[in-house]
């Protein structure tokens, strides 16, 4: 009888439904064009971001590629710490080699934890160092209530953010790196080891105009989502923390997006967010022209300095016949570039003045650079001077010390062709600039210098809008 009572008591206790406390709810809606807040609830409450964290991991990956720390085709060796991450994951093995572009796709589309950790270790040398870089970048963006402890977003003590901060990060992702943003709208992607499906595919497929950004889930966080949608000239970003399920989260985000489109004006002047300062792997912001080796934790391996002056070349003596200068860009290259520009309906005006004289070496240059005049064959670079610049046109703007980079190429010829094509396609902002090919250990940088800061910024924005990689180079 005693055992019967105990059994009955246990049956009653076990039959009582156990309620698990839901994760705290928070929400934010903004007009992405202006940053105006259209709705908020608990937007500044520090909560677990879950895989929304990977937006910052990917933002820094894009930043590292644009800054030349590594390239999309850099082969990454998977560390054991990444291979041991729990799902969701690609199933990468320790010691396996895979291109960075596939890790980015895995982290962005599948939300793979092993891919995110591998990205962080490749860029900063360790996940802890990468998390510190993530937090510094967040602070530079104004994400004042965010602290990162890892690259993937799995629950960890002190790893916290807010709906406001994550909405702000989503806006930066859209406008700071528009050339990569389309990645978040892909329903599936080739992640190198296999094809992966987008964790946000249901919202992308069911909500008109939805084109990203990132989902997240852990038990501590609930179901999170930062979503963006564009309709005509309007773009709205909505963020939800603490959804009870993926279905209810998606329904709530759809309601918030509808609210945003209803409240946002039909027309609004675009006010892009300011680019955060670049902190790299060190604690302070280095010059935009410094370069870092992946995993060196902020060690500067070489510094490229902009020229301090750009004097006009001296007139040649007319008595002595001069040999024909060696052309770094052949007439055939120019013709091909013009044809390409015409193919995309870019008007190229015929020159009305005589061609510029060949470039000569300016009077003062930093000792770390080797300049080659276009009128002579380039001398081989000395072993102690791995950086070589090839100047292809003289700037007429001697007081402008800003520039832009439009990519790194495997050959000098490839960089020169890109400079010519870019100059033809963007004559209004790059006219009179200095075209420079900078030889590096990993390739040839295609740079335009001799620009004002305003013109460099305008040129980059116009080029990025057409899908051309571009970032600004500041004065030394």
CORMONOR-V69011 format. One record per residue. N is the residue number from 0. SS is DSSP state (alpha for helix, beta for strand, coil for the rest). PHI is phi in whole degrees, -180 to 180 (none if undefined). Layout:
n & ss & phi
N & SS & PHI
N & SS & PHI
//
This chain:
n & ss & phi
0 & coil & none
1 & alpha & -62
2 & alpha & -68
3 & alpha & -64
4 & alpha & -64
5 & alpha & -63
6 & alpha & -64
7 & alpha & -64
8 & alpha & -62
9 & alpha & -65
10 & alpha & -63
11 & alpha & -65
12 & alpha & -63
13 & alpha & -71
14 & alpha & -82
15 & coil & -71
16 & coil & -64
17 & coil & -95
18 & coil & -98
19 & coil & -93
20 & coil & -60
21 & coil & -74
22 & coil & -65
23 & coil & -57
24 & coil & -96
25 & beta & -149
26 & beta & -152
27 & beta & -154
28 & beta & -134
29 & beta & -134
30 & beta & -81
31 & coil & -63
32 & coil & -67
33 & coil & -116
34 & coil & 83
35 & coil & -66
36 & beta & -79
37 & beta & -103
38 & beta & -165
39 & beta & -153
40 & beta & -151
41 & coil & 53
42 & coil & -69
43 & coil & -108
44 & coil & -79
45 & coil & -74
46 & beta & -134
47 & coil & -77
48 & coil & -82
49 & alpha & 55
50 & alpha & -75
51 & alpha & -58
52 & alpha & -51
53 & alpha & -65
54 & alpha & -60
55 & alpha & -70
56 & alpha & -57
57 & alpha & -72
58 & alpha & -58
59 & alpha & -69
60 & alpha & -62
61 & alpha & -64
62 & alpha & -61
63 & alpha & -64
64 & alpha & -66
65 & alpha & -65
66 & coil & -87
67 & coil & 81
68 & coil & -68
69 & coil & -164
70 & coil & -119
71 & coil & -62
72 & coil & -99
73 & coil & -61
74 & beta & -82
75 & beta & -102
76 & beta & -88
77 & coil & -72
78 & coil & -78
79 & alpha & -61
80 & alpha & -62
81 & alpha & -75
82 & alpha & -62
83 & coil & -89
84 & coil & -65
85 & coil & -74
86 & coil & -62
87 & coil & -74
88 & coil & -154
89 & coil & -84
90 & coil & 84
91 & coil & -72
92 & coil & -103
93 & coil & -61
94 & coil & 89
95 & coil & -67
96 & beta & -110
97 & beta & -152
98 & beta & -70
99 & alpha & -58
100 & alpha & -59
101 & alpha & -74
102 & alpha & -64
103 & alpha & -62
104 & alpha & -64
105 & alpha & -62
106 & alpha & -72
107 & alpha & -78
108 & alpha & -90
109 & alpha & -91
110 & coil & 64
111 & coil & -77
112 & alpha & -71
113 & alpha & -66
114 & alpha & -66
115 & alpha & -63
116 & alpha & -65
117 & alpha & -63
118 & alpha & -62
119 & alpha & -62
120 & alpha & -66
121 & alpha & -64
122 & alpha & -82
123 & alpha & -115
124 & coil & 94
125 & coil & -156
126 & alpha & -68
127 & alpha & -65
128 & alpha & -65
129 & alpha & -67
130 & alpha & -63
131 & alpha & -66
132 & alpha & -65
133 & alpha & -60
134 & alpha & -66
135 & alpha & -63
136 & alpha & -65
137 & alpha & -61
138 & alpha & -61
139 & alpha & -66
140 & alpha & -84
141 & coil & 90
142 & coil & -82
143 & coil & -75
144 & coil & -115
145 & coil & -118
146 & beta & -135
147 & coil & -104
148 & coil & -119
149 & coil & -154
150 & coil & -94
151 & coil & -110
152 & coil & 104
153 & coil & -62
154 & coil & -58
155 & coil & -150
156 & coil & -57
157 & coil & 89
158 & coil & -86
159 & beta & -139
160 & beta & -155
161 & coil & -134
162 & alpha & -63
163 & alpha & -66
164 & alpha & -64
165 & alpha & -71
166 & alpha & -65
167 & alpha & -61
168 & alpha & -63
169 & alpha & -61
170 & alpha & -65
171 & alpha & -62
172 & alpha & -60
173 & alpha & -68
174 & alpha & -95
175 & alpha & -80
176 & coil & -132
177 & alpha & -63
178 & alpha & -70
179 & alpha & -108
180 & alpha & -63
181 & alpha & -58
182 & alpha & -57
183 & alpha & -78
184 & alpha & -99
185 & coil & -73
186 & coil & -71
187 & beta & -154
188 & beta & -156
189 & beta & -82
190 & coil & -100
191 & coil & 85
192 & coil & -86
193 & coil & -172
194 & beta & -81
195 & beta & -123
196 & beta & -98
197 & coil & -75
198 & coil & -69
199 & coil & -108
200 & alpha & -65
201 & alpha & -70
202 & alpha & -66
203 & alpha & -60
204 & alpha & -83
205 & alpha & -111
206 & coil & -112
207 & coil & -64
208 & coil & 92
209 & beta & -66
210 & beta & -140
211 & beta & 153
212 & beta & -124
213 & beta & -149
214 & beta & -98
215 & beta & -163
216 & beta & -155
217 & beta & -146
218 & coil & -62
219 & coil & -71
220 & coil & -92
221 & beta & 80
222 & beta & -97
223 & beta & -110
224 & beta & -162
225 & beta & -109
226 & beta & -127
227 & beta & -131
228 & beta & -142
229 & beta & -128
230 & beta & -136
231 & coil & 64
232 & coil & -93
233 & beta & -104
234 & beta & -138
235 & beta & -125
236 & beta & -118
237 & beta & -127
238 & beta & -128
239 & beta & -130
240 & beta & -112
241 & beta & 81
242 & beta & -64
243 & coil & -82
244 & coil & -158
245 & alpha & -65
246 & alpha & -68
247 & alpha & -68
248 & alpha & -61
249 & alpha & -62
250 & alpha & -63
251 & alpha & -67
252 & alpha & -64
253 & alpha & -60
254 & alpha & -63
255 & alpha & -67
256 & alpha & -64
257 & alpha & -59
258 & alpha & -61
259 & alpha & -63
260 & alpha & -66
261 & alpha & -70
262 & alpha & -93
263 & coil & -74
264 & coil & -68
265 & coil & -63
266 & coil & -127
267 & coil & -155
268 & coil & -70
269 & coil & -73
270 & coil & -120
271 & coil & -65
272 & coil & -67
273 & coil & -71
274 & coil & -63
275 & coil & -69
276 & coil & -62
277 & coil & -88
278 & coil & -103
279 & coil & 58
280 & coil & -93
281 & coil & -101
282 & coil & -85
283 & coil & -119
284 & coil & -82
285 & coil & -81
286 & coil & -64
287 & coil & -60
288 & coil & -96
289 & beta & -77
290 & beta & -121
291 & beta & -127
292 & coil & -83
293 & coil & -55
294 & coil & 79
295 & coil & -96
296 & coil & 53
297 & coil & 93
298 & coil & -74
299 & beta & -78
300 & beta & -99
301 & beta & -169
302 & beta & -124
303 & coil & -101
304 & coil & -106
305 & coil & -75
306 & coil & -65
307 & coil & -84
308 & coil & -151
309 & coil & -140
310 & coil & -71
311 & coil & -70
312 & coil & -69
313 & coil & -71
314 & coil & -65
315 & coil & -78
316 & coil & -62
317 & coil & -82
318 & coil & -70
319 & coil & -91
320 & coil & -67
321 & coil & -99
322 & coil & -68
323 & coil & -63
324 & coil & -67
325 & coil & -74
326 & coil & -89
327 & coil & -77
328 & coil & -122
329 & coil & -76
330 & alpha & -57
331 & alpha & -65
332 & alpha & -60
333 & alpha & -63
334 & alpha & -62
335 & alpha & -64
336 & alpha & -66
337 & alpha & -63
338 & alpha & -62
339 & alpha & -64
340 & alpha & -62
341 & alpha & -67
342 & alpha & -65
343 & coil & -101
344 & coil & 61
345 & coil & -101
346 & coil & -75
347 & coil & -119
348 & coil & -76
349 & coil & -71
350 & coil & -65
351 & coil & -109
352 & coil & -122
353 & coil & -66
354 & coil & -60
355 & coil & -66
356 & coil & -65
357 & coil & -59
358 & coil & -75
359 & coil & -118
360 & coil & -68
361 & coil & -61
362 & coil & -72
363 & coil & -125
364 & coil & -137
365 & coil & -62
366 & coil & -67
367 & coil & -81
368 & coil & -113
369 & beta & -117
370 & beta & -100
371 & beta & -123
372 & coil & -71
373 & coil & -73
374 & coil & -83
375 & coil & -133
376 & coil & -63
377 & coil & -71
378 & coil & -78
379 & coil & -64
380 & coil & -72
381 & coil & -71
382 & coil & -57
383 & coil & -80
384 & coil & -127
385 & coil & -72
386 & coil & -99
387 & beta & -128
388 & beta & -108
389 & beta & -121
390 & beta & -92
391 & coil & -114
392 & coil & -162
393 & coil & -87
394 & coil & -81
395 & coil & -98
396 & coil & -112
397 & coil & -73
398 & coil & -102
399 & coil & -107
400 & coil & -121
401 & beta & -102
402 & beta & -155
403 & beta & -137
404 & beta & -114
405 & beta & -116
406 & beta & 127
407 & beta & -118
408 & beta & -129
409 & coil & -73
410 & coil & -135
411 & alpha & -63
412 & alpha & -62
413 & alpha & -64
414 & alpha & -67
415 & alpha & -64
416 & alpha & -63
417 & alpha & -65
418 & alpha & -62
419 & alpha & -64
420 & alpha & -65
421 & alpha & -64
422 & alpha & -63
423 & alpha & -70
424 & alpha & -80
425 & coil & -132
426 & alpha & -64
427 & alpha & -66
428 & alpha & -104
429 & alpha & -104
430 & coil & -61
431 & coil & 87
432 & coil & -79
433 & beta & -99
434 & beta & -89
435 & beta & -134
436 & beta & -102
437 & beta & -110
438 & beta & -81
439 & beta & -128
440 & coil & -62
441 & coil & -102
442 & beta & 149
443 & beta & -124
444 & beta & -83
445 & beta & -102
446 & beta & -123
447 & beta & -114
448 & beta & -129
449 & beta & 79
450 & beta & -111
451 & coil & -75
452 & alpha & -60
453 & alpha & -65
454 & alpha & -70
455 & alpha & -64
456 & alpha & -64
457 & alpha & -63
458 & alpha & -61
459 & alpha & -63
460 & alpha & -64
461 & alpha & -67
462 & alpha & -68
463 & alpha & -63
464 & alpha & -65
465 & coil & -97
466 & coil & 86
467 & coil & -93
468 & coil & -63
469 & coil & -161
470 & beta & -144
471 & beta & -80
472 & beta & -118
473 & coil & -83
474 & coil & -68
475 & coil & -68
//
